[in-house]
Amino acid sequence: MPRINLLPWRDELRAQRRNQFYTGLGAAFGVAALVVLLGVLTMNSIIDAQYDRNNLLKQEIASLDARIKEILTLEEQKDRLVARMKIIEELQQSRPEVVHVFEELVRTLPDGVFLNSVKQAGQRIEIKGSAESNTRVSAFMRNIDKSDWLEQPELEVVEVKRSDLGPRLSEFTVYARGVKIRPEEES
């Protein structure tokens, strides 16, 4: 029987397979490195794009904050202007009230009562004067209470003083409220 030596053939096959394995391993490592490199580059470009978007959003937010501040200052100016307009409108409406109040003071003033000063602060009117007697002051207050333009008379002080010129006089201080004109009453 003849003998065939298969060992060199097996060694060659083993060496060829080892070379193919290392070549495949190197190719797989190269492909893996290429995939990782492409992944890193792709992720970096995505991150850079997101940073650009974030910066754009920050810029837009800053410009919107500036606009919001401007809007708030404009709203404050608007509120101040509306308040001024309201005050002017109230002053325009209260113009004829002063005339009515003075006319009403003349009408409510009984004989023997003399006014020294009239001061108005808002709707509250301070009336200082002198009268021949306390009953005249009471009549004056009743007349104020019946008045259309004056209301809520309050007596603060009545002092009896002797005058150098003649009879004694009762000096008084009365507070009253002026009645506001309602828009339907103006016409």
C-alpha positions in Angstrom: 0.0 0.0 0.0 1.3 3.3 -1.0 1.6 6.0 1.6 0.4 9.5 1.0 1.6 12.4 3.2 -1.2 14.9 3.7 0.6 17.0 6.3 2.1 19.6 4.1 -1.2 20.2 2.4 -2.9 20.6 5.8 -0.2 23.0 6.9 -0.7 25.1 3.7 -4.4 25.0 4.2 -4.0 26.0 7.8 -1.7 28.9 6.9 -4.1 30.0 4.1 -7.0 30.0 6.5 -5.0 31.9 9.1 -4.1 34.5 6.5 -7.8 34.7 5.5 -8.8 35.1 9.1 -6.3 37.9 9.8 -7.3 39.5 6.5 -11.0 39.3 7.5 -10.2 40.4 11.0 -8.3 43.4 9.6 -11.1 44.2 7.1 -13.7 43.9 9.9 -11.6 46.2 12.2 -11.2 48.7 9.3 -15.0 48.6 8.6 -15.7 49.0 12.3 -13.3 51.9 12.5 -14.8 53.4 9.5 -18.4 53.0 10.9 -17.3 54.5 14.3 -15.6 57.4 12.5 -18.7 58.0 10.4 -20.8 57.8 13.5 -18.6 60.2 15.4 -18.6 62.7 12.5 -22.4 62.4 12.1 -23.0 62.9 15.8 -20.6 65.9 15.8 -22.5 67.5 12.9 -25.8 66.8 14.7 -24.5 68.3 17.9 -23.1 71.4 16.1 -26.4 71.9 14.3 -28.2 71.7 17.7 -25.7 74.2 19.2 -26.5 76.5 16.3 -30.2 76.1 16.8 -29.8 76.8 20.6 -27.8 79.9 19.9 -30.4 81.1 17.4 -33.1 80.4 20.1 -31.1 82.3 22.7 -30.8 85.3 20.3 -34.5 85.2 19.6 -35.3 84.9 23.3 -33.1 87.9 24.0 -34.8 90.0 21.3 -38.2 88.9 22.6 -37.2 89.9 26.1 -36.3 93.3 24.9 -39.6 93.6 23.1 -41.5 92.5 26.2 -39.7 95.2 28.3 -40.7 97.7 25.6 -44.3 96.5 25.7 -44.3 96.7 29.5 -43.0 100.3 29.4 -45.6 101.2 26.7 -48.4 99.6 28.9 -47.2 101.7 31.9 -47.2 104.8 29.7 -50.7 103.9 28.5 -51.9 103.4 32.1 -50.5 106.8 33.0 -52.1 108.5 30.0 -55.5 106.8 30.8 -55.2 108.0 34.4 -54.5 111.5 33.2 -57.4 111.4 30.7 -59.6 110.2 33.5 -58.5 113.1 35.8 -59.1 115.6 32.9 -62.5 114.1 32.3 -63.4 114.4 35.9 -62.2 118.0 36.0 -64.2 118.7 32.9 -67.3 117.2 34.5 -66.7 119.0 37.8 -66.4 122.5 36.2 -70.0 123.4 36.6 -70.2 121.9 40.1 -68.3 124.8 41.6 -70.8 127.3 40.2 -73.7 125.2 41.5 -72.0 124.8 45.0 -71.5 128.6 45.3 -75.1 129.3 44.2 -76.4 126.7 46.6 -74.3 128.2 49.5 -76.0 131.6 48.8 -79.5 129.9 48.7 -78.9 128.0 51.9 -77.5 130.9 53.9 -80.1 132.2 56.3 -80.3 135.8 57.5 -77.8 136.6 60.2 -75.2 134.1 59.0 -71.9 135.4 57.4 -69.3 133.3 55.7 -65.6 134.0 56.3 -64.1 131.2 54.2 -65.0 128.3 52.0 -62.4 125.6 51.1 -62.9 122.5 49.0 -60.7 119.4 49.1 -62.1 116.8 46.8 -65.8 116.6 47.5 -65.5 117.8 51.1 -66.2 121.5 51.6 -65.1 123.4 54.8 -67.3 126.4 55.5 -66.2 128.9 58.2 -68.3 131.8 59.3 -70.1 133.6 62.0 -73.8 133.8 63.0 -75.9 136.0 65.2 -77.0 132.9 67.2 -76.6 129.1 67.3 -80.1 128.7 65.9 -79.0 130.4 62.7 -76.2 127.9 62.4 -78.7 125.1 62.9 -81.0 126.6 60.2 -78.0 126.8 57.9 -77.2 123.1 58.5 -80.9 122.1 57.9 -80.8 124.1 54.6 -77.6 122.3 53.5 -79.3 119.0 54.3 -82.2 119.9 52.1 -80.0 121.2 49.3 -79.6 119.4 45.9 -75.9 120.2 45.6 -74.7 119.8 49.2 -75.2 117.0 51.6 -74.1 115.5 54.9 -73.5 118.7 57.0 -71.2 118.2 60.0 -70.8 120.8 62.6 -67.3 120.8 64.0 -66.9 124.0 66.1 -69.2 126.7 67.5 -67.5 129.3 69.6 -69.3 132.3 71.0 -67.1 135.4 70.8 -67.8 139.0 71.7 -67.2 141.5 69.0 -65.7 144.9 69.6 -68.3 146.4 67.3 -71.4 145.1 68.9 -73.3 141.9 69.7 -71.7 138.6 70.4 -71.3 136.3 67.4 -71.1 132.5 67.1 -68.1 131.5 65.0 -68.6 128.1 63.4 -67.0 125.5 61.2 -69.3 123.3 59.1 -68.2 120.5 56.8 -70.4 119.3 53.9 -70.0 117.2 50.8 -70.6 118.4 47.3 -72.8 116.3 45.2 -71.2 115.1 41.9 -72.9 115.7 38.6 -74.0 112.4 37.1 -73.6 112.2 33.3 -77.4 112.0 32.7 -77.9 115.2 34.7 -75.6 117.3 32.5 -78.0 117.8 29.7 
